[in-house]
Amino acid sequence: MNQKTNQCPFCNINERVLKSNTLAQAFLSNPRKVPGHFLVIPKRHVEEPWELTEAEIQDIFKLIFFIEKKLVKKLGQGADIRQNYRPFLKAGRLKQNHVHFHVYPRYNQDFLYQVSEKFETDLFTDLDPEEQDEFAKLLK
């Protein structure tokens, strides 16, 4: 094990793993946003999402979709899946330098909506043609 994996709490998470496959594993987030907030990670220490192999991506999303289906049946009407890449923040209780995907249950007007997302509607603006063209060029 190298120094990064020795210091990474996700690389030593074995006792908390609730579901795994060949290249990925899932466990409950601690701290969490809502009950049923899972994290899905590659077993290998990976810090940048584009460093994931195709096989790791497949195994990660197999677990994500498995969990999502279970959550929708038991804890919500839908689910959110997100992955953050924020190297400008220091690792700590709310941020780790190991690629991870959040999966959590959602339902209409749920806790997350009530405490934050209902205020986010004002953030949305219409896409203008210049912005469309600018980002189309970026992706070429």
N, C-alpha and C positions, 0 to 999 in steps of 0.2 A: 504494500500500500504506500502511495506517495503522501506527501504532506497535505495536499489538498483533500484527499479522501479521508485522511486521519482526522481532519478538522471539520469535515462535512457531516452534519447530523443526519442527512439523508442517506449517506453511504453506510451508516451503521444503524439502520432502522428495523432490522430483522424482527424483533419482538412485536413491533406494531403493524407489520404487514398483514392485511386481511385477505388479499387476493393477489396472485402473481401468475406470470407465465414465463416463458423462457428469458425474455429480455427486459421485462417491465414489472413493476409492482405498485400496489395501491394500498393506502392507509388513510385513516382519518386525520384531517388537519388539526393541529394544535399549536397555536390558537386557531379557532374556526369562526366563520361568519354566521353559519346557521347549522343546526343539527343535520348530519348527513353530508357535511362538506369534506369531500375526499381530495387527496392529492395522488396523482399518477405520475410516476417517475421512471426513467430508464435505470436499470440496475447499475450500469456503468456510470461513473462520474462524468457528466457532460455539462459544460457551463453555457455554451452558446447553442441555441436551438438548431442552427444549420449544421452543427457537427453531428447530429443524430444520423444514424444509418437508416436506410430504407427499412431494414428488418426491425430496428428499434421503434421507428414510427408506426409500423404495422402493429407491433405488440402493444405499444402505448394506446393506440386507438382501439384495439380489441378490448382492452380493459376499460377505457373511457366509455365505449358504447355498452358494454356489459353493465357497468355501474349506472349509467344514465337510464337504461331500461328498468333496472331495479328501483331506482329513486322515483321514477315517474309512476310506477305501480304502487309505491308505498308512501312516499313523502311529499309528492308534488304533482303538478299538472304538466311540468316541463322541467328543463334543467339548463343551467349555464355552464359553459366550458370556456375557460380562458387560460392563457399562458402569457406571463409577463416577462419581458426582457429589459431589465433596468440596471445595467452595469454601473451607472452613476450613483447608485445607492450602496451603502455599506451593508454587508451581511449582518443580520441580527434576528431578533425574534420574528419579525414579519417578512424577512427577505433572506433567501438562501441562494448561493451561487451553484445551484444544481438545477438543471432544467426540470420544471414540474408543471403539470396541468391541473388546474382547479376544476372540480366537478361538484356542483351543488344543486339541490332541488329548488324549484321555483314554482310559485302559483300566483294567481292574480292578486295584486295588492298585498303581497307578502311583506315580511319584516324588512327585507332589503329595499323594497320599493318605498315603504313607509318612511324609513330613516334617511334615505339618500336619493334613490333613483327618481322619485317624483319631482325632485328639484332639478334633474338633469335635462328635462325636456327643453328648457331654454337654451341649452348648449347647441342644439341642432340647428343648422342653417341649410339653405338650399345650395346644392352644388352648382357652381357657375361654370360655363364652358371653358374659360381660361384655366381654371384649376383642373378640370377634366383633361385638357390637353397637356398641361404641365406634368401630371402624374402618368399619363399615357406615355410620354417621352421617357420618363424615369424608368419605366418597366421595359423599354425596348432594349 
